[in-house]
């Protein structure tokens, strides 16, 4: 809908009449003393938002599992969680043994906000018990956990203390949980504009955040892969260590430029030209490091140190995903200027 309205003045204020059709669709005409929320966007426009409306409750989605179904339950539950299902019921053909029940309970613990609400010998009811969540802090937590893992890997390379390196892998589950949570909220935001306003995210950022969550989860996976190879190698050598330290800086820059848009907007100092140039430099640095690491991987692939090539491969992939995050940061920067 695009219309024009005459601006009217009363004393020291101005007002316009809202279209009747829009008011009816937004549920404003059937309430006493209705209110709207007026927000100024980064570009200086005013956005008029109707009151928030709760989504109607829906019946749980039911999964019927046969004797071999326990092996596929993880994919079903994670898929349902990510696309925004509020509750789901799992029914087994045979009574659930203790091992399968514990495995399912551990999986549910990996889905933030969800709990087992009811259970009997053949059935589990799992539902969302969380309240309003904001995506950005959750995604920042995912970034920081992955950085902790990467820092731990580099520290183990420096000191040779491999006992600490073994603890890195345990943090990967947290990164997975946060990725699932971010993707779930992004799907819900794209499906329901009212919910998007509730958690304060635009449709474009829902796409950007979903991509970033996936890339960060991939980085954490490769940190785990590199850690496993380091435990075999015992030492990766000073040249690889120097590149790994550079990789840590590249990761920090990718994180900074990705979240730089909202930081600058919060400080009222957003300059699209400056932010775009910063994001482009971050992308170029990540791509350059990925190429240098790939060259090192090729140089050791067919040598007695070929096992080191697998370790370096994981570093190559981390640098490549940092470049992917840089590309998303560029898109965020451009979008914030529109």
Secondary structure, DSSP 8 states (H G I E B T S, - for coil): -------EEETTEEE----HHHHHHTT-TTSTT---EEEE-TTS-EEEE-----------EEEEE-TTGGGGHHHHHHHHHHTT-SEEEEEESS---HHHHHHHHHHHHTSTTEEEEEEETTEEEEEE------HHHHHHHHHHHHHHHHHHHHHHHHH--HHHHTTTGGGHHHHHHHHHHHHHHHHHHHH-HHHHHHTT--HHHHHHHHHHHHHHHHHHHHHHHHHHHHHHHS---HHHHHHHHHHHHHHHHHHHHHHHHHHHHHTT---HHHHHHHHHHHHHHHHHHHHHHHHHHHHHHTSTTHHHHHHHHHHHHHHHHHHHHHHHHHHHHHHHH-
